[in-house]
Amino acid sequence: MIPINYHHLYYFWTVARSGSIAAATRRLYLSQPALSGQLKALERACRARLLERGRQLLRRHARQLWKLTQKAHLRDLCRG
């Protein structure tokens, strides 16, 4: 399992808050490929698709997905 770190969660939160990857890259001062790679790593770690990518704003189930990422992160932290 890929370990989740603070950056994965922060990037996911920023994308969810911004409504698009493009807007999040401007806030985070990251390139689009770098941010997409981090989001894909988080999705692999959670074994779930967290964001639907499309032409419109990202559609997300933010509350449910955020709980999933928090649980995974806490589980990893407890493992040391």
C-alpha positions in Angstrom: 0.0 0.0 0.0 1.2 3.5 -0.9 1.6 5.6 2.3 -0.6 8.7 2.5 1.0 11.8 3.7 -0.1 15.3 4.6 0.5 16.6 1.1 -1.8 14.0 -0.5 -4.6 15.1 1.7 -3.9 18.8 1.4 -3.8 18.6 -2.4 -7.1 16.6 -2.5 -8.7 19.2 -0.2 -7.4 22.1 -2.3 -8.8 20.5 -5.5 -12.1 19.8 -3.9 -12.3 23.3 -2.5 -11.2 24.9 -5.8 -13.5 22.9 -8.0 -10.9 22.1 -10.6 -7.4 20.8 -11.0 -6.4 23.9 -13.0 -7.6 26.2 -10.2 -5.9 24.1 -7.6 -2.6 24.2 -9.5 -2.6 28.0 -9.3 -3.3 28.0 -5.6 -0.6 25.4 -4.9 2.0 26.7 -7.4 2.3 23.2 -8.9 2.2 22.0 -12.5 -0.9 20.1 -13.6 1.1 16.8 -14.2 2.6 17.0 -10.7 -0.8 17.5 -9.0 -2.5 14.9 -11.1 0.2 12.4 -10.1 -0.3 13.1 -6.4 -4.0 12.7 -6.8 -3.6 9.4 -8.6 -1.3 8.2 -5.9 -3.9 9.1 -3.3 -6.6 7.2 -5.3 -4.4 4.2 -5.5 -3.7 4.3 -1.8 -7.4 4.6 -1.0 -8.3 2.0 -3.6 -11.1 4.3 -4.8 -11.7 6.9 -7.5 -11.9 10.1 -5.5 -12.5 12.6 -8.3 -14.3 12.5 -11.6 -12.3 14.3 -14.2 -14.1 16.1 -16.9 -14.7 19.4 -18.8 -16.9 20.7 -16.1 -16.0 21.4 -12.5 -14.9 18.2 -10.7 -17.8 16.3 -9.4 -17.1 14.9 -6.0 -18.7 13.4 -3.0 -16.5 15.5 -0.8 -17.9 14.6 2.6 -17.7 10.8 2.0 -14.4 10.9 0.2 -12.8 13.1 2.9 -13.8 10.6 5.6 -12.3 7.8 3.5 -9.0 9.7 3.1 -8.9 10.6 6.8 -9.4 7.0 7.9 -6.7 5.8 5.5 -4.3 8.5 6.8 -5.1 7.7 10.4 -4.6 4.0 9.8 -1.2 4.7 8.3 -0.2 7.0 11.1 -1.1 4.3 13.7 1.0 1.8 11.9 4.0 4.0 12.3 
